[in-house]
Every structure is written in structure tokens, then in C-alpha cells.
Amino acid sequence: MHETSIVNSIMRTLEQEFESEKLHRMKAIHLKVGILSNIEPRLLHNAYSAYHITNPGYHHVALHIESTTLKIQCEV
């Protein structure tokens, strides 16, 4: 289940990019997931919930996932 490593990577990136004060004010994470990303939104939500077991500091931060469609343009 690579969704666990994706969640860990997202949280690690947020911690690197934002100051602690801003992280504690964070209310939600919004992700767009494409069909070719091979990410199952339901499993990503489960991995995010499991993340809170060992990292309760972010329990107040919601995860919103938007599935996007594939867009292809062919020019002839």
C-alpha cells in the first residue's frame, strides 16, 4: 500500500515548507488525484487516518481529495 508513503511524504513536505505556527493553524489539505496516478482515494483516506495514530498533532486537519479526469488532446 503505497498510499502510506504518499501520506508520509505529504506531511514531511508540509513540515519542511511551513513554519510550526502555520502548521498548527492549518485546517485542511486539498489534493487533486488523476486517474493515471495509481492512487486510490479511499486507501489514501485510510492511510491518512492511520497517520494520526502516531502523529496526533494533525488530527484537526481534514483531507479532501478530488479525483480528476483524464484529458487528452490530439492534434493532427
N, C-alpha and C positions, 0 to 999 in steps of 0.2 A: 504494500500500500504506500505508494509514493506521495500520497496526499499529506502524510505526517511530515515528511521532509519539506514539502512545499510550505506548510504552515510554519514550521520552524524557521525556514528561510525568510518568510514574510515578516515574522516577528523580529528576527535578527536585523533585517534591513531597517525596519522602523526604529529599532533601538539605536542603530548607527546614525540614522539621518535626523532624528529629532531629540531635542533635549528632554530630560526626565520630566520636567514640568509640563511640557506639551503632551507627552505620552499619557500622563495621568488625567489630562483633560479630554483625551480622545474618546469619542462616543461610538464610532463605528468604522469598520473597514469595508470599502466597496471594491469588489473585484468584477472584472469582465472576463469570462472564460469562453474561449472559442471552441468550436466543435472539434478542431484538429489538435487541441492541446492535450487530449487524452486525460482530462481531469473530470472526475465525476463529482458534480456539486454536492450531492448527498454525502459522499465519502469525505469531501473537504470539510463540510459542516461537522461531521463526526470527529475528524481529526482535530478541528478547532476546539470542540468541546473537550476532548481528551487533553489538549494542551493546557487547559485551565486546571486540571488536577495537580500538575506540578508547577504551574505558574499562575496562582490565583490573583495576582496583581492586575490582570487584564480581564477579569470576569465581567466587568461592566461594559466591555467593548463588544458591540454586536458585529456579526459578519454578514454582509449582504453580497450575494453572488448573482450576477446577471449572465445568463447564457446568451451568447451571440451567435448569429447565423453565419454561414459561410458565404462570402461574396466573391464572385469570380467574374472577371471581365475579359472577354476575348476580342482582340482587335484583329481584323483580317485585312 
